[in-house]
């Protein structure tokens, strides 16, 4: 049997696409993405921690939640740091492998997140409809909240540094890659995905057809938010502020 896995990622990094792709080949059950967010399947665990700060209870709850070893996509900037630390501990006990999915340019990721909040477009289908209204002039974009974007970038850098330190101490359990390497990597895409399959020890026979599946998902992913970012009135100021951090 293959390893269960947690995709450690951040919003607007392509985690949903990677999780959906791997779910096609994994022999582990899948559950709702980002299940430890307050409003989602295991949100009660996060809420209990926030109320009682009981570390032993937290680890017990996580062991119970993951007893069937489901595959998980986890945005680790969205929950308290204690949840992430305890999840690492429990993942080791349950023999999970961890995939760290990053976006090459953090500034682009943060701007994409801000744009999604402003437009309500969180997926490609939403974007195709919403963006046309802005491109045509039917609707106008407001300013990016620069202070919020700066806070988010600082938090994410702290979380990334923490996870990088965890990875250094247990390198065999972690594999880092980017969305572009899998879905936009041209000739490198297949070899990157092959490395993921080997890391998770997928049965070689279940990988038949994965090239076609990746091609299908390439056509379905990507919002091309860059085409409307120039329509944000303070986009230049936002870029300068983020670059200065």
Secondary structure, DSSP 8 states (H G I E B T S, - for coil): ----EEEEE-TTSSHHHHHHHHHTT-SS-B--TTTTSTTSTTHHHHHHHHHH--HHHHHHHHHHHTTT--BEEEETTSS-HHHHHHHHHHHHHTT-EEEEEE-S-HHHHHHHHHHHHHH---SHHHHHHHHHHHHTTSS------HHHHHHHHHHHHHHHHHHHHHHHHSGGGEEEEEHHHHHS-THHHHHHHHHHHHHHT--GGGGTTHHHHHHHHHHH----THHHHTTSTTHHHHHHHHHT-
